[in-house]
Amino acid sequence: MHRQSISLKRKTYIMVMRVLMGISVSITCALVVFLIGYVLCKGIPNITWELLVTKPSYLSDRIGILPDILNTVYIVITTLVFVLPLGVGAAIYLTEYAQNKKLVNMIEYAAETLSGIPSIIYGLVGMLVFCRFFGMKTSLLAGALTLVIMNLPTVMRTTQESLKTVPTSYREGAFGLGAGKWRVIRTVVFPGCIDGIITGCILSIGRILGESAALLFTAGFAHALHGIFEGLDSAGATLTVALYVYAKENGEFGIAFAIAAILMFLTVLINLSATLAGRYFQKKAHGVQGTSV
């Protein structure tokens, strides 16, 4: 009788937990679908060809976001060029080479602490360091370097955790075959953690595309049309900054929703490109691993 009562309580507990989890999943999915659907319904009708391929003109009362789209692409590319080698290299050194565990723990703790700092603080630091101390003034390059500092802990920690998932037996087997340290990392360890690098890259892209507070202080909100090299040396607004300006300063909520919809499409496109590139490099790395070790 006592066992039956315990079993009944257990079944009741499991059933209640399943119901609560189902309700939580349903509410979360409903909120996501509602937000995406609401933004797309409000934004897509306001997207026009003229909006996408022209720059704003106060003389002709024309609104165009082509400079903002290009500035966003420039910021993403420049940030990834700096943050991926730094983050992946730091993760490989801390996981594979560093011998002082106390120092490694301190660096990991510092990286986790940096991940929780508000972006407005990064913007102020970037303005003081890059814009004033290094004389970059308000420019896309200063904004990109600020975003590098913001996303470096994410890339480093995701790569570290991915490196730790590679079994030690893989390394020992490669060492037993006579491979050197760097060759083991390049042909055995690195192909096994490519998924973590892709994850860090996608997370960084999402944070770059969604950042506005830090870029307001470092990149500015100009809408001038430039090439990539000239644009990096000039002030410019990304799509998120332009969304803030049009919604908050100008009251153009239709344009703001259109920019939000474009940001969603751009995020999906860039993340899909990063995933496909990661799969390509993963297959290539596995091919090298099979022929060289």
C-alpha positions as CSV (number, residue, x, y, z in Angstrom):
1,M,0.0,0.0,0.0
2,H,2.8,2.4,0.8
3,R,4.6,1.5,-2.4
4,Q,1.4,2.2,-4.4
5,S,1.0,5.6,-2.8
6,I,4.6,6.5,-3.6
7,S,4.2,5.3,-7.1
8,L,1.0,7.3,-7.5
9,K,2.7,10.5,-6.2
10,R,5.6,9.9,-8.6
11,K,3.3,9.6,-11.5
12,T,1.4,12.6,-10.5
13,Y,4.6,14.6,-10.2
14,I,5.9,13.5,-13.7
15,M,2.5,14.3,-15.2
16,V,2.5,17.8,-13.7
17,M,6.0,18.5,-14.8
18,R,5.3,17.4,-18.3
19,V,2.2,19.6,-18.4
20,L,4.2,22.6,-17.1
21,M,7.0,22.0,-19.6
22,G,4.5,21.7,-22.4
23,I,2.9,25.0,-21.4
24,S,6.3,26.7,-21.2
25,V,7.3,25.5,-24.7
26,S,4.0,26.5,-26.1
27,I,4.1,30.0,-24.6
28,T,7.7,30.5,-25.8
29,C,7.0,29.3,-29.4
30,A,3.8,31.4,-29.5
31,L,5.7,34.5,-28.4
32,V,8.5,33.9,-31.0
33,V,6.0,33.3,-33.8
34,F,3.9,36.3,-32.8
35,L,6.9,38.7,-32.7
36,I,8.3,37.5,-36.0
37,G,4.9,37.5,-37.6
38,Y,4.1,41.0,-36.3
39,V,7.4,42.5,-37.4
40,L,7.1,40.9,-40.9
41,C,3.5,42.0,-41.3
42,K,4.3,45.6,-40.3
43,G,7.7,45.7,-42.2
44,I,7.3,43.9,-45.5
45,P,4.6,46.3,-46.9
46,N,7.0,49.2,-46.3
47,I,10.0,47.6,-48.1
48,T,10.4,49.1,-51.6
49,W,13.1,48.9,-54.2
50,E,13.8,52.6,-53.7
51,L,14.3,52.1,-50.0
52,L,16.8,49.4,-50.6
53,V,19.0,50.9,-53.4
54,T,19.1,54.6,-52.5
55,K,20.6,56.8,-49.9
56,P,18.5,59.3,-47.9
57,S,18.1,62.8,-49.3
58,Y,16.7,65.7,-47.3
59,L,16.3,67.8,-50.5
60,S,14.0,65.4,-52.2
61,D,12.5,64.1,-49.0
62,R,13.7,60.5,-49.8
63,I,14.4,57.8,-47.4
64,G,17.0,55.1,-48.4
65,I,18.9,52.6,-46.3
66,L,21.5,51.4,-48.8
67,P,24.3,53.1,-46.8
68,D,23.0,51.5,-43.6
69,I,23.0,48.0,-45.2
70,L,26.5,48.4,-46.5
71,N,27.7,49.7,-43.1
72,T,26.2,46.7,-41.4
73,V,28.0,44.3,-43.8
74,Y,31.3,46.3,-43.3
75,I,31.0,46.1,-39.5
76,V,30.2,42.3,-39.6
77,I,33.1,41.5,-41.9
78,T,35.7,43.6,-40.1
79,T,34.7,42.3,-36.7
80,L,34.9,38.7,-37.7
81,V,38.3,39.2,-39.4
82,F,39.7,40.4,-36.1
83,V,37.7,38.4,-33.5
84,L,37.8,34.9,-35.0
85,P,41.7,34.5,-35.2
86,L,42.0,36.1,-31.7
87,G,39.3,34.1,-30.1
88,V,40.2,30.8,-31.7
89,G,43.9,31.3,-31.1
90,A,43.4,32.2,-27.4
91,A,41.2,29.2,-26.9
92,I,43.7,26.8,-28.5
93,Y,46.5,28.2,-26.4
94,L,44.6,28.0,-23.1
95,T,43.3,24.5,-23.8
96,E,46.3,22.9,-25.5
97,Y,49.4,24.8,-24.5
98,A,48.9,26.6,-21.2
99,Q,50.4,24.8,-18.2
100,N,49.5,27.3,-15.4
101,K,46.0,26.2,-14.5
102,K,45.5,29.1,-12.1
103,L,46.2,31.6,-14.8
104,V,43.9,29.8,-17.2
105,N,41.1,29.9,-14.6
106,M,41.7,33.6,-14.0
107,I,41.5,34.3,-17.8
108,E,38.3,32.2,-18.1
109,Y,36.7,34.0,-15.1
110,A,37.7,37.4,-16.7
111,A,36.1,36.3,-20.0
112,E,32.9,35.2,-18.4
113,T,32.8,38.5,-16.4
114,L,33.3,40.5,-19.6
115,S,30.4,38.7,-21.2
116,G,28.0,40.2,-18.6
117,I,29.1,43.8,-19.0
118,P,26.4,46.1,-20.6
119,S,27.1,47.1,-24.1
120,I,26.8,50.8,-23.2
121,I,30.0,50.4,-21.1
122,Y,31.8,49.0,-24.1
123,G,30.6,51.9,-26.1
124,L,32.0,54.4,-23.6
125,V,35.4,52.6,-23.4
126,G,35.6,52.3,-27.2
127,M,34.9,56.0,-27.6
128,L,37.7,56.9,-25.1
129,V,40.2,54.3,-26.3
130,F,39.7,54.0,-30.1
131,C,38.1,57.3,-31.0
132,R,40.1,59.6,-28.8
133,F,43.3,57.9,-27.6
134,F,44.1,56.3,-30.9
135,G,42.7,59.1,-32.9
136,M,40.3,57.1,-35.0
137,K,37.5,59.6,-34.3
138,T,33.9,58.4,-34.9
139,S,34.3,55.6,-37.5
140,L,33.1,52.2,-38.5
141,L,36.6,50.8,-37.7
142,A,36.4,52.1,-34.1
143,G,32.9,50.5,-33.8
144,A,34.2,47.2,-35.2
145,L,37.1,47.1,-32.8
146,T,34.7,47.8,-29.9
147,L,32.6,44.9,-31.1
148,V,35.7,42.7,-31.2
149,I,36.2,43.3,-27.5
150,M,32.6,42.5,-26.9
151,N,32.5,39.3,-28.8
152,L,36.0,38.0,-28.0
153,P,34.8,36.2,-24.8
154,T,32.0,34.5,-26.6
155,V,34.2,33.1,-29.4
156,M,36.9,32.1,-27.0
157,R,34.6,30.3,-24.5
158,T,32.6,28.4,-27.2
159,T,35.8,27.3,-28.9
160,Q,37.3,26.2,-25.6
161,E,34.3,24.1,-24.6
162,S,34.3,22.6,-28.1
163,L,38.0,21.7,-27.8
164,K,37.4,20.0,-24.5
165,T,34.9,17.7,-26.1
166,V,37.5,16.1,-28.4
167,P,38.5,12.9,-26.7
168,T,42.1,12.7,-25.2
169,S,42.5,9.3,-26.9
170,Y,42.5,11.1,-30.3
171,R,45.5,13.2,-29.3
172,E,47.3,10.2,-27.7
173,G,46.8,8.1,-30.9
174,A,48.1,10.9,-33.1
175,F,51.1,11.4,-30.8
176,G,51.7,7.6,-30.9
177,L,51.9,7.8,-34.7
178,G,54.7,10.4,-34.4
179,A,52.7,13.6,-35.1
180,G,53.9,16.8,-33.6
181,K,51.9,19.1,-31.3
182,W,50.7,21.6,-33.9
183,R,50.0,18.9,-36.4
184,V,47.8,17.0,-33.9
185,I,45.9,20.2,-33.2
186,R,45.6,21.1,-36.9
187,T,44.6,17.7,-38.3
188,V,42.9,15.9,-35.3
189,V,41.7,18.4,-32.7
190,F,40.7,21.3,-34.9
191,P,38.4,19.3,-37.2
192,G,36.6,17.9,-34.2
193,C,35.8,21.4,-32.8
194,I,34.8,23.2,-36.0
195,D,31.1,23.1,-34.8
196,G,32.0,25.2,-31.7
197,I,33.8,27.7,-33.9
198,I,30.8,28.0,-36.1
199,T,28.5,28.4,-33.1
200,G,30.7,31.2,-31.7
201,C,30.7,32.8,-35.2
202,I,26.9,32.7,-35.4
203,L,26.5,34.1,-31.9
204,S,28.9,36.9,-32.7
205,I,27.1,37.8,-35.9
206,G,23.8,37.9,-34.0
207,R,25.2,40.2,-31.4
208,I,26.9,42.4,-34.0
209,L,23.7,42.8,-36.0
210,G,21.7,43.6,-32.9
211,E,24.1,46.1,-31.3
212,S,23.2,49.7,-31.3
213,A,24.3,51.3,-28.0
214,A,28.0,50.8,-28.4
215,L,27.9,51.8,-32.0
216,L,26.2,55.1,-31.3
217,F,29.3,56.2,-29.3
218,T,31.9,54.8,-31.7
219,A,30.5,54.5,-35.2
220,G,28.1,57.4,-35.2
221,F,24.8,57.6,-37.2
222,A,25.8,59.2,-40.6
223,H,24.0,57.9,-43.7
224,A,26.8,58.6,-46.3
225,L,27.5,56.0,-49.0
226,H,31.1,54.8,-49.1
227,G,33.2,51.9,-50.2
228,I,34.5,49.4,-47.6
229,F,37.9,51.0,-47.1
230,E,36.7,54.6,-47.2
231,G,33.7,53.6,-45.1
232,L,35.8,52.1,-42.3
233,D,37.5,55.4,-41.9
234,S,34.2,57.4,-41.8
235,A,31.2,57.6,-39.5
236,G,28.2,55.5,-40.4
237,A,25.0,54.1,-39.1
238,T,24.3,50.4,-39.1
239,L,20.7,49.0,-39.6
240,T,20.1,48.9,-35.8
241,V,21.3,52.4,-35.3
242,A,19.2,53.6,-38.3
243,L,16.2,51.8,-36.8
244,Y,16.6,53.7,-33.6
245,V,17.0,57.0,-35.4
246,Y,14.0,56.6,-37.6
247,A,11.8,55.4,-34.8
248,K,12.9,57.5,-31.9
249,E,14.1,60.8,-33.6
250,N,12.0,61.0,-36.8
251,G,8.9,59.0,-35.8
252,E,9.1,56.9,-39.0
253,F,7.7,53.7,-37.5
254,G,6.9,52.2,-40.9
255,I,10.5,52.5,-42.0
256,A,11.6,51.2,-38.6
257,F,9.6,48.0,-39.1
258,A,10.9,47.7,-42.6
259,I,14.5,47.8,-41.3
260,A,13.6,45.3,-38.6
261,A,12.3,42.9,-41.3
262,I,15.4,43.4,-43.3
263,L,17.5,42.7,-40.2
264,M,15.7,39.4,-39.8
265,F,16.4,38.4,-43.4
266,L,20.0,39.5,-43.2
267,T,20.5,37.6,-40.0
268,V,19.1,34.4,-41.5
269,L,21.2,34.9,-44.7
270,I,24.5,35.5,-42.9
271,N,23.9,32.6,-40.4
272,L,23.1,30.3,-43.3
273,S,26.3,31.4,-45.1
274,A,28.3,30.8,-41.9
275,T,26.8,27.4,-41.5
276,L,27.5,26.3,-45.1
277,A,31.0,27.6,-44.9
278,G,31.6,25.7,-41.7
279,R,30.3,22.5,-43.3
280,Y,32.6,23.0,-46.2
281,F,35.7,23.5,-44.0
282,Q,34.6,20.6,-41.8
283,K,34.5,18.3,-44.8
284,K,37.8,19.6,-46.0
285,A,39.4,19.2,-42.6
286,H,38.2,15.6,-42.3
287,G,39.6,14.9,-45.7
288,V,43.0,16.3,-44.6
289,Q,42.8,14.4,-41.4
290,G,42.2,11.1,-43.3
291,T,45.2,11.6,-45.6
292,S,47.8,13.2,-43.3
293,V,47.6,11.3,-40.1
